[in-house]
Amino acid sequence: MMLELSTLSGLVVSVTLLFLVAASWFDLRTGEIPDEVTIGLSVVMLLASGACSLLAHNLSFVLSAFAVGLLYFILGYGLHYLGEWGGGDVKLIAGVGCCLGFLKVLGYLKEGMMPYYVDYLINIALVSSPYVLLYTLVLGLMKPSVFSLFREMLSNKMVLFVLLFSFIPSVSAYLLGLGSLTLLYLLLPFLVVLSVYLKAVEKEALQKTVGLDELRVEDVVAEDLIVDGKEIASSRDISGLSEGDIERIRELHEGGKIPSKLRIKWGVRFAPIFLFAFFLSVTLGNALEPIVQYFVGL
């Protein structure tokens, strides 16, 4: 039985990696991930876990897959609502959640200090910083106005105050003789500067103004489109514009109620982060644990 579970676990991991590689390829190439990939991963995992539950007469397989998938979907939708993720990212991480929930009942995932579903989120955070830094640096080099806006935002008094305040933990650790924590806390000022830079990238390189004839299905407006007190399109809509939305927008333009151009946005091509984080989760578990243990051991 253990051999069968091991074989099934390997198959589940391989299939998920295949979906994530496909999602990364589409995301990097076109900026859009087809529903066949994002929703397809959830469907495949739920069907597989459901079949396993039927054969084993144990509902825990499918219930665990569904529960973690739903948890990740809610989390992803919250980030989408805040304008951080695209709709494809939300659907993709839900599929990863279904896989992880399934793998947990199969006994594949390693036990660590944190629950396995938290480990994956930590791995995402761990992978995100170097990936986003490299990705946005390339965008900045391609559009120099990003650095001009970054310098302007960094000179803001409130930003400078937050930046100076972020040095307090590292200075305190140094004065207390905690050398290893001093280095660790120096990440805080770096994260403050990085967040300001990412905001500059978002405004300058991740938005563009397009004519209404250029609008495509799933485009997301940069600002809520409201006409006569009624919301026509939302910047927080997980699915973006539909064909009906685009037709209505064009009709409103013909009626003289909106301009001939709209500003649309897109996010960082995030799918590769899900791929790298998933690989860490199924091989190392929580990739941050060895780092924490190293600093604590010093």
N, C-alpha and C positions, 0 to 999 in steps of 0.2 A: 504493500500500500504506500509506503514511504517513497519507493522508487517512482510509483505512478504520480504521486503528488509533486515530486521533484521534476519529473518530465513535464507535467502540466504547468508548473510554475515557470519553467524555462520557456515554454511555448508562449505563455502570457507575456512574459518580459520581452521576448523577441517580437511578438506582434505589436506591442505598445511602442517599442523602439522604432519599428517600421513606420507606424503612424506618425510618430514624432519627427522622424527624419523627413517624411513627406511634407508634414506641416511646415517644418523649417525651410525646406526648399521652396515651397509656394510663397511663404511669408517673405523671405529674402528676395525672391525673384519678382513678385508682383505686389507684395504688401497685403495680399488677401489670402485667406486659407479657406478652401472650399468646405462646405458643410459635410460633404462626403467624408472628409478627413476628420474634422472636429467632432461632429455629431456621430460619425461612424465609429470612432473609438469608444464612445460611451455605449453605443448600441452593441458593439461586439463584446465588450466586457460584461455588460449586463446579461446578454444572451448566454455567454460562456459560464458566468457565475450562476445563472438560473438553471442551466442544464446540469451543472455540477450539484446544485442543491437538490434537484429532482433525483439524480442518480444516487446521491449519498443520503437522501431523506433528511437533509439538514439545511434549513433556510438561512443559516448564518452566512453562507457564501454570498448569496445575492443580496441579503440585507446589509452586510458590511460594505459591499461594492456600492450599493445605492446610497447608503448613509454618507460615506466619505465623498462620493461624487456630488451629492447634494450640498454638503458642507463647503466643498471647494467652489461650487457654482455660486453659492451665496456670497462667499468671500470675493470671488472674481467679479461678481456683479456689483458689489460695493465699490471695488476699485474702478470699475468701469463708470459707475455713477459719478465718482470723483474726477473722472477724466484721465485716469492713469492707464487703463487697459482698453484694448479694442474688443469688439464683440467676439471675434474669433478666439482671442486669448481666453475669454471666459468659458466658452464651450470646450476649448481644448483642455484646460486645467480640470474641468469637470470629468472629462474622460480619463485623465491621469488619476483622479481621485477614485474612480470606479476600479481602475486597475490595482491601485495600492490597497484598497479595501479588500479586494479579491485575494491578492497576494498574502495579506496578513492572515486570513483564515487558512490559506494553504500552508502557512508556516514558513514562508520564504524570507520575510523581512527580518533584519537583525534588531534585537532589542537594545535600546540605549537609555540614556538619561531622560529623554523626552519621548512622548508617543510618536509612532511612526508617521502619522499624518502631520505632526508638527515638524518632524525631521525634514520632510520634503520642502516645507515652506522655508525652513532655515537654509536649506541647500539652495533654494531659489534666491534668497537674499545674498548668500555667499557668492553665487555665480553672477548675480546681477551687476554688482559694482564694477568688476573689471570688464564685463561684456558691454554694459551701458557706457562706461567711460570710453572704451575704444570706439564703439559705434557712434557716439555723439561727437567724439573728437574728429572722426572722419567727416561727419556732417558739418562741423564747424570749419574744417579746412576747405570744404566744398563751398561754403557760404560764409565769407569773412564777416558779414554783418552780425553774425552770432557773437563773435568776440567783442565787437563794439557794444552790443547790448549787455553782454556779460559784465564788462567793466563798468558800465553805467549802473547796473543793478547792484553790483558789489560795493559801489560808493554810497549807496543808500544808508542813511544813519541807522535805521532799524536793523538792517542786515549786518552792518558793522558791529552793532551792539551784540547781536546774537552770536556773531563769530567770536568776539572777545570773550563772551560768557562761556562759549564752548571749550575754552582753554582751561577753565577752572578745575575740572576733574583731573586733568593731567598734571597741572601745577601742584594741586593738593597731594596727589600720589607721590610726586617727586619730593615734596617737603616731608612726607611721611616715610620716605625711604623705600617706597614700593616701586622699584625700577621697572619691573616687567609691566605693571599696570599703567605706568606713565606712558609707555609706548602704545599700549592698547587704547588708552583714552585719547591719544592724539588722533585717533580715527574720527572723533567727533568734529573737530574743525574741518577736517577733510570732507566729511559728509555734508556739512553746512555749505561749503564752497561748491561741492558737487551738485547739491540741490539747486543752488542759484544758477549754475551753468546749465543744468537740465531745463530749467524754466526758460532760460534764454534760447536754448535750442528749440524748445517747444514753440515759442512764439515766432522764431525766425525761420526755422528749417522744417518744422513739422506741421505747418499750415500754409495754405496757398489760396489765392482768390481765383475762382474759375467762373466762366460764363455758364448760364443756365443750360445751354446746349451741351456742356461738357459734363454735367452731373451724371454719376453712375449709381446704380443700385448698391447699397451698403456704404455709400459716402456718409460721413458724419459731419454735420455742420459745426463750426467752431463756436458759435453762439446760438442760443435758442432763437428760433425764428417765430416771432409772434406778430400776428396781424389782427387788428381790431379786437385786441384782448384775448385772442384764441391762439394757442400754441399749434403751429403748423409742423415744426420739426424741432426735436430736442437734441442738444449736444450730449445728452446722457443716454440716448436711445441705443440699447445694446445691438440692435440689428441694422442701424443706420437707415438711410432713405430707401423706401420701396418704390416700385414703379409708379404706384398711385400717388405717393408723396411728390415725386418729381413732376408728374403731370399737373398736380395741383399747384405747385410752386410756379410752373410756367404759366398757368392760367392766371395766377395772381399777378404775375409780372405783366401779362397782357392787359390786365385791368388797372395797371398803374399803381399797384399797392406795394410792390417790392422792386428793388433795383434789378438790373440785368445780370449782376454778378453776386456770388455768395462766397464766403470764406469757409473752407472745409479743413478738417484736421485729420491727422492719422498719428498713431503712436510709434514708439520704437518697435522694430521688428522683434517681437518678444519670444517667438516660438523656439528659437535655439536655446534660450535659457531653460525652458521646460525640459528640453531634451537633455542638456548637460546635468540639470538638477536631478532628473529621473535616474540617469546613469549613476550619479553619486549615491542616490538613495538605495539602489538595488545592489551596489557593490560595497559601499562603506557604511551605509546607514546615515547618521548625522555627521557630515564632514567637518562640522565645527568642533566636535568633541575633542579630537586629537589636538587642535589648536588651543582650546581652553585648558586641557590637561597639561599642555606644555608650559603655558604661562603660570598656571597654578603651581606647577612643580618647581618653577624657578625660585 
